[in-house]
Amino acid sequence: MIDRAVENCYNIKDNTTYVGGVLMDRITENFLKEFSKNFDFEKLDICGQFEYFADYCAIANETNTVDIDLQDMSTGDSTQGIDGIAIEINGRYIQHISEIDDIIKYNKSINVTFVLVQAKTSEEFNNTLIGNFLNFVKIFFSDNTTVFKTDEMKNLIELKNYIFSKSSYMKSRNPNVKLYYVSCGTWNESDTTLNAVISRYKKDLLDTNLFADVSFIPLGSKNIQNAYRKSTNDIEASFMFERRVTMFSNGGSDIAYCGVLPYKEFKKIICSSNGNLNDVFEDNIRDFLGDNNDVNSSIQQTLQSDHIQIFSVLNNGITIVADSINITGDKATITNYQIVNGCQTSHVIFDNENIEGIDDLMIPIRLIATTNEDLKNDITRATNNQTSIKKEQLEALSTFQRTLEEYYKTYSDSDTVLYYERRTGQYRNKGICPAQVISIPMQIKAASSMFLNNPHGVSGQYGTIAKNAGKKLFRENDKPILYYVSALAVYRLESFIKQKKIDKKYRKARYHAIMLFKYVVAGKDMPKQLNCKKWKNTARKFLKY
């Protein structure tokens, strides 16, 4: 017996890919298959795969990268009108109320963007279907949301309501709303009927006085393809770098420049083509601290003063580390780059870019190209040694982190291979499945849950989780195998859920599950300290399961 959902998605006769009875073009089909394999969604029917793919492409279109758990973004099976919802606060996608509290605690203010996605398989952008999507968006933001029944949607509604209950912290503006409608068809910008429907619903949302801006973004086949390509290609930016001097060169690939950039050129580094901030601050030790921070408030006052150009004298500047720099004439192109110092400055200038004359504002820049990881670490340390950086915020630079990265490489079996991402984006465009990449925040959550008996405390922001772990993790004599098996346990549990071997309703308890798994496997042989020699033999038991 053929499952009805699958039958509707495939043309069984010629093995051509259809979604909801609509033929998918070969390029989008190939990207969908690659995505489903990389993120372990192959066991889902093609319609389910396409919904996750649509969510992924929408977020990729926002920031060029996808730093969100797609399963947390899902609204659940059979939810009316909306397939995915992502909530961004101060540049971070959040899934838990505790994360909102953490942001408010440290930043004192919040900037919110809601991203809502609907995936439709029709070959055209239908005004009835679009109207249906927009109507359910209205319901989501209303006080009566009883029409939504899934647990996933109830959680997202709870987050939405909690955010609006904290509206006093929305210092600069009300939330923005981005509405993504994803279809296999082609968007016709001049369709007056569609534009009229969209304009009416946008006006309805704006008339609630809840939002600063409401945007409708259609993604047809070509837009889907471009968004997916952006997420898999190297991060790259090109700009005019006329005022520069060479500070260092070893005659090889390592080189450093110092100079100034006008904001109109610097914006090309920090913003995507659609004007949103890129995810290029992950290696910056501190997140954006908000406009109410003393330093950031001073920067803002300078920008808003009658002497805006004095900013160049008062500011320490931006430090950018890239894998490569290619300069032809005065045009520079940087690849796989991160801003390791200057997150605060970048955000404040971006938030004030409507100030008259801001495009010509000169920003001090240090630009370094190197693939040497030790040199990158030294640069990050040196550019932050005069600021109040907490020890746990330097985890990526520690010796143990490098040891852990090498330890992960000792497992080459297809069932156990994982990749430890000590530095953000180091496996990007390397042909490695993203589902197998373990970041430092993911590692902290896994190890804290499994071996520190703290599964209830891993839902906040990375900095808070790291702080709570204190000196209990990443110690010099800890056994790397413990970190590896904790990450492997989470990875396999997630795979079982995606493959429908475990009901996804249990996913919220995944960190509690791996803690219990530890007790079941280790039993009485479980040492109390992560650096205990007995752990080496005990931990091997985990690999048998």
C-alpha positions in Angstrom: 0.0 0.0 0.0 1.5 3.4 -1.1 1.2 6.1 1.5 -1.3 8.6 0.2 0.9 11.7 1.0 3.8 10.1 -0.8 1.6 9.1 -3.8 0.5 12.7 -4.2 4.2 13.9 -4.2 5.7 11.4 -6.6 5.0 10.4 -10.2 5.6 6.7 -9.6 5.7 5.9 -13.3 8.7 7.9 -14.4 10.2 8.7 -11.0 9.8 12.4 -11.7 9.6 14.6 -8.6 6.2 16.3 -8.0 5.2 18.3 -5.0 1.4 18.2 -4.4 0.9 17.2 -8.0 3.1 20.0 -9.4 6.2 19.2 -11.4 9.3 20.6 -9.8 12.1 22.0 -12.1 15.3 19.9 -12.0 17.5 22.5 -10.3 15.1 23.0 -7.4 14.6 19.3 -7.2 18.3 18.7 -6.9 18.7 21.3 -4.2 15.8 19.8 -2.3 17.3 16.4 -2.4 20.7 17.7 -1.3 19.1 19.7 1.5 17.1 16.7 2.7 20.2 14.5 2.7 22.3 17.0 4.5 19.8 17.7 7.2 18.6 14.1 7.6 15.0 14.7 6.3 15.1 12.0 3.7 12.6 9.8 5.6 9.9 12.5 5.3 7.6 12.5 2.3 8.6 15.0 -0.3 5.9 17.5 0.8 7.3 17.5 4.4 10.8 18.0 3.0 9.7 20.9 0.9 8.2 22.7 3.9 11.5 22.5 5.8 13.3 23.5 2.6 11.0 26.6 2.3 11.8 27.6 5.9 15.5 27.1 5.3 15.5 29.2 2.1 13.5 32.0 3.8 16.0 32.3 6.6 18.9 32.0 4.1 17.4 34.9 2.1 17.4 37.0 5.3 21.0 36.5 6.4 22.8 34.3 3.8 23.2 31.7 6.6 20.8 29.6 8.6 21.5 29.7 12.3 18.3 28.1 13.6 16.9 24.7 14.4 14.5 24.0 11.6 12.4 21.6 13.7 11.9 24.4 16.3 10.7 26.6 13.4 8.1 24.2 12.3 4.5 24.9 13.2 3.6 21.2 13.2 1.6 18.8 11.0 -1.6 20.2 9.5 -1.3 23.7 11.0 -3.5 25.9 8.9 -1.9 28.6 6.7 1.6 28.8 8.2 4.4 26.3 7.9 7.2 28.0 9.7 7.8 30.8 12.2 11.2 32.2 13.3 11.6 34.9 15.9 14.7 37.1 15.8 15.6 39.3 18.8 18.7 41.4 18.6 20.2 39.4 15.8 19.5 36.0 17.4 16.8 33.4 16.6 15.2 32.3 19.8 13.0 29.3 20.7 12.6 29.6 24.5 11.3 32.3 26.9 14.5 31.9 28.9 16.4 33.2 25.9 14.2 36.3 25.8 14.9 36.9 29.5 18.7 36.5 29.0 18.6 39.1 26.1 16.7 41.6 28.2 18.9 41.0 31.2 22.1 41.8 29.3 20.9 44.2 26.6 18.2 46.1 28.4 16.3 46.5 25.1 15.0 44.3 22.3 14.6 44.6 18.6 12.2 42.0 17.3 11.6 40.5 13.8 9.0 37.8 13.1 9.6 35.7 10.0 6.5 33.6 8.9 6.7 31.2 6.1 4.1 29.4 3.9 5.2 26.8 1.4 2.8 26.1 -1.5 3.3 23.7 -4.3 1.2 25.5 -7.0 2.9 26.6 -10.2 1.5 30.1 -9.8 1.1 32.6 -7.1 -2.6 32.3 -6.3 -4.4 35.2 -4.7 -6.8 32.9 -2.8 -3.9 30.9 -1.3 -1.9 34.0 -0.5 -5.0 35.6 1.1 -5.4 32.4 3.2 -1.8 32.7 4.4 -2.1 36.3 5.3 -5.4 35.7 7.1 -3.8 33.1 9.4 -1.0 35.5 10.0 -3.5 38.0 11.3 -5.0 35.3 13.5 -1.5 34.4 14.9 -1.0 38.0 16.0 -4.5 38.3 17.4 -5.8 37.6 20.9 -7.9 34.6 19.8 -5.6 31.9 18.5 -7.7 28.8 19.4 -7.8 27.8 15.7 -4.2 26.6 16.1 -4.1 23.2 17.7 -0.5 21.8 17.5 1.9 21.9 20.4 4.5 23.5 18.2 2.2 26.4 17.4 1.1 26.8 21.0 4.8 27.2 21.9 5.3 29.8 19.2 2.2 31.7 20.3 3.4 31.6 23.9 6.7 33.2 22.7 4.9 35.8 20.7 2.7 36.8 23.7 5.6 36.9 26.0 7.5 39.2 23.7 4.6 41.7 23.5 4.3 41.5 27.3 7.9 42.9 27.3 7.0 45.8 25.0 8.5 48.3 27.4 11.9 47.0 26.3 11.2 47.8 22.7 13.1 51.1 22.9 13.8 51.9 19.3 10.8 50.5 17.4 8.0 48.0 17.3 8.6 44.5 15.8 9.1 44.0 12.1 7.2 41.2 10.3 8.6 39.4 7.3 6.0 37.2 5.4 7.6 34.6 3.1 5.4 32.9 0.5 7.4 30.1 -1.2 6.1 28.5 -4.4 7.5 26.5 -7.3 6.1 29.1 -9.7 7.3 32.5 -10.9 6.3 35.8 -9.2 4.7 38.4 -11.4 5.5 41.8 -9.8 2.9 43.6 -11.9 -0.1 41.4 -11.0 -2.5 44.0 -9.7 -4.9 41.5 -8.1 -2.2 39.9 -6.0 -0.8 43.3 -5.0 -4.2 44.5 -3.9 -4.7 41.4 -1.7 -1.3 41.8 -0.1 -1.6 45.5 0.4 -5.0 45.1 2.2 -3.6 42.5 4.7 -0.5 44.5 5.3 -2.6 47.5 6.1 -4.7 45.4 8.5 -1.6 44.3 10.3 -0.1 47.8 10.5 -3.4 49.2 11.7 -3.0 47.1 14.9 -0.2 49.5 15.8 1.8 46.5 16.9 4.4 46.6 14.1 6.9 49.0 12.7 6.9 47.4 9.3 5.3 44.5 7.4 7.0 43.0 4.4 5.7 40.4 1.9 8.5 38.5 0.2 7.6 36.0 -2.6 10.1 33.3 -3.4 9.6 31.6 -6.7 11.8 28.8 -8.1 14.6 31.1 -9.1 14.5 32.9 -5.7 14.6 29.6 -3.9 17.6 28.5 -5.9 19.4 31.8 -5.2 18.7 31.6 -1.5 19.9 28.0 -1.2 23.1 28.9 -3.2 23.8 31.8 -0.8 23.6 29.5 2.2 26.1 26.9 0.7 28.6 29.3 -0.9 31.5 30.9 0.8 30.7 34.2 2.6 32.0 36.9 0.3 32.0 40.7 0.1 33.4 43.2 -2.4 33.9 46.9 -1.7 36.1 49.8 -2.5 39.1 50.1 -0.1 40.9 53.2 -1.4 42.4 54.4 1.9 44.6 51.6 3.1 48.2 50.7 4.0 49.8 47.3 4.2 50.7 46.5 7.8 52.0 43.0 7.4 52.8 40.4 4.7 54.7 37.1 4.9 55.0 36.8 1.2 52.3 34.1 1.2 48.6 34.1 1.9 48.9 36.0 5.2 48.5 39.8 4.9 47.0 42.6 6.9 45.8 46.1 6.0 44.9 49.1 8.0 42.7 52.0 6.7 39.3 53.6 6.7 36.1 52.8 4.9 33.1 55.0 4.3 29.9 53.5 5.7 28.5 53.0 2.2 31.3 50.5 1.5 31.5 49.0 5.0 27.8 48.2 4.7 28.6 45.8 1.9 30.6 43.8 4.5 28.0 43.6 7.3 24.8 43.5 5.2 23.2 41.0 2.8 21.9 42.1 -0.6 18.4 42.7 0.9 19.8 45.0 3.6 19.7 42.7 6.6 22.7 42.2 8.8 24.8 39.2 7.9 25.8 36.5 10.4 29.4 37.7 10.5 29.7 38.4 14.2 29.7 34.8 15.5 33.4 35.0 16.3 33.0 38.3 18.1 33.4 37.4 21.7 30.4 39.5 22.9 26.9 39.7 21.4 25.4 43.1 20.7 24.7 44.7 24.1 21.9 47.0 23.0 21.5 50.7 22.7 21.3 51.3 26.4 24.9 50.0 27.0 27.1 53.0 28.1 29.6 52.6 25.3 26.9 52.0 22.6 25.0 55.0 23.9 28.1 57.2 23.5 28.6 55.9 19.9 25.0 56.8 19.1 25.3 60.2 20.6 28.4 60.9 18.5 26.6 59.8 15.3 23.6 62.0 16.1 25.6 65.0 16.9 26.6 67.9 14.7 30.2 66.6 14.7 29.6 63.1 13.2 33.0 62.9 11.6 34.8 63.0 15.0 33.6 59.4 15.3 36.7 58.2 13.4 38.9 59.7 16.1 37.0 58.4 19.1 36.3 54.9 17.9 38.8 52.0 18.1 37.6 50.6 14.8 36.6 47.2 13.4 38.8 44.1 13.1 37.9 41.7 10.3 39.6 38.3 9.8 39.1 36.5 6.5 40.5 33.4 4.8 41.6 35.5 1.8 41.7 39.0 0.5 41.9 39.8 -3.2 42.6 43.4 -4.2 42.5 44.6 -7.8 43.1 48.3 -8.0 41.1 49.7 -5.1 38.4 47.0 -5.2 38.8 44.4 -2.4 37.1 41.0 -2.1 37.1 39.1 1.1 36.1 35.5 1.6 34.9 33.5 4.6 35.3 36.4 7.0 34.2 37.3 10.5 34.2 40.5 12.5 36.1 39.5 15.6 36.0 43.0 17.2 33.5 45.7 16.4 30.2 44.0 16.9 28.9 46.9 19.0 30.1 49.6 16.6 28.7 47.8 13.6 25.2 47.4 15.1 24.9 51.0 16.3 25.9 52.4 13.0 23.5 50.1 11.2 20.7 51.1 13.5 21.4 54.8 12.8 22.0 54.6 9.0 19.2 57.0 8.2 21.2 59.9 9.7 22.1 62.5 7.1 25.7 62.1 6.0 26.1 58.6 7.4 27.2 57.1 4.1 30.4 59.2 4.1 31.2 58.4 7.8 34.8 57.1 7.9 35.2 53.9 9.9 38.7 52.7 11.0 39.3 49.2 9.7 41.9 46.4 10.3 41.6 43.7 7.7 43.6 40.5 8.1 43.7 37.5 5.8 45.0 34.2 7.2 44.0 30.5 7.3 46.2 30.0 10.3 43.9 29.1 13.2 46.5 30.0 15.9 47.0 33.4 14.4 43.2 34.0 14.2 43.0 33.2 17.9 45.9 35.6 18.7 44.2 38.4 16.8 40.9 37.8 18.7 42.7 37.8 22.0 44.8 40.9 21.2 41.8 43.0 20.0 39.8 42.2 23.1 42.4 42.3 25.8 41.4 45.7 27.0 37.7 44.9 27.4 35.9 43.1 30.2 35.6 39.7 28.6 34.5 36.8 30.7 36.6 33.7 30.7 33.8 31.4 29.4 33.5 33.7 26.3 37.0 32.7 25.2 36.3 29.0 25.0 36.8 28.8 21.3 40.4 29.9 21.8 41.4 27.3 24.4 43.9 24.5 24.0 41.2 22.0 25.0 38.9 23.1 22.2 41.6 22.4 19.7 42.2 19.0 21.3 38.5 18.3 21.1 38.4 19.2 17.4 41.2 16.8 16.7 39.5 14.0 18.8 36.3 14.2 16.7 38.4 13.5 13.6 39.5 10.1 15.0 36.0 8.7 14.2 35.7 8.0 10.6 32.9 5.3 10.6 29.8 6.6 8.7 27.6 5.9 11.7 29.7 7.9 14.2 31.5 10.6 12.2 30.8 14.1 13.5 32.7 17.4 13.0 33.5 19.7 15.9 33.1 23.4 14.8 35.5 25.3 17.0 35.3 28.4 14.8 32.1 29.6 13.2 31.7 28.5 9.6 34.9 26.4 9.4 33.1 23.6 7.6 31.0 25.8 5.4 31.2 24.8 1.7 33.4 21.8 2.6 31.0 19.1 1.4 30.1 18.2 5.0 26.5 17.6 6.1 25.4 20.4 8.4 23.5 17.9 10.6 26.9 16.3 11.5 28.5 19.6 12.6 28.6 20.2 16.3 29.1 23.8 17.4 30.4 24.9 20.8 26.9 25.9 22.1 25.6 22.5 21.0 28.5 20.8 22.7 27.9 22.7 25.9 24.2 21.7 25.9 24.9 18.1 25.3 27.7 17.7 27.8 25.9 19.8 30.5 22.8 17.6 30.1 24.4 14.2 29.9 27.2 14.6 32.4 26.4 17.6 34.6 22.7 16.5 35.1 21.5 19.8 33.9 19.1 19.2 31.0 16.7 21.8 32.4 19.3 24.6 32.1 20.3 24.4 28.5 17.5 26.4 26.8 19.0 29.9 27.3 21.6 31.9 25.3 25.0 30.5 24.9 26.7 33.0 27.2 24.3 32.2 30.0 24.7 28.4 29.5 28.4 28.7 29.5 28.4 30.8 32.6 26.2 28.3 34.4 28.6 25.5 33.5 31.4 27.6 35.0 34.6 25.6 35.4 32.9 22.3 35.1 33.5 21.9 31.3 36.4 22.1 28.9 39.0 21.5 31.6 42.5 20.6 30.6 42.3 17.0 31.9 38.7 16.2 30.9 38.3 13.1 28.7 37.4 14.2 25.1 35.4 11.0 24.6 32.7 12.2 27.0 32.1 15.3 25.0 32.0 13.3 21.8 29.5 10.7 23.1 27.2 13.3 24.5 27.1 15.1 21.1 26.6 11.7 19.3 23.7 10.8 21.6 21.9 14.1 20.7 22.7 13.6 17.0 21.3 10.0 17.0 18.2 11.0 18.9 17.5 13.8 16.5 18.0 11.4 13.6 15.5 8.9 15.1 13.0 11.7 15.4 13.5 12.9 11.8 13.2 9.3 10.6 10.0 8.9 12.6 11.4 6.1 14.7 10.6 8.3 17.7 7.5 10.5 17.8 8.6 14.2 17.5 6.4 15.1 20.5 9.2 13.7 22.6 11.8 16.0 21.1 11.4 18.7 23.8 12.7 16.1 26.3 15.8 15.1 24.2 18.3 16.5 26.7 16.6 14.8 29.6 16.7 11.6 27.5 20.4 11.6 27.1 20.9 12.1 30.8 18.8 9.0 31.5 20.7 7.2 28.8 23.9 7.8 30.7 22.4 6.2 33.9 21.1 3.2 32.0 24.4 2.5 30.3 27.0 3.5 32.9 25.1 2.2 35.9 27.3 1.8 39.0 30.5 2.4 36.9 29.8 6.1 36.5 32.6 8.3 37.9 31.7 11.7 39.4 34.3 13.8 37.6 34.8 14.3 33.9 38.6 14.0 34.3 38.4 10.6 36.0 40.4 7.9 34.3 37.6 5.4 34.7 35.5 7.4 32.3 37.6 6.2 29.3 36.4 2.6 29.6 32.9 3.5 30.7 32.3 5.9 27.9 33.2 3.2 25.3 30.0 1.5 26.4 28.0 4.4 24.9 29.4 3.8 21.4 27.9 0.2 21.4 24.4 1.6 21.3 
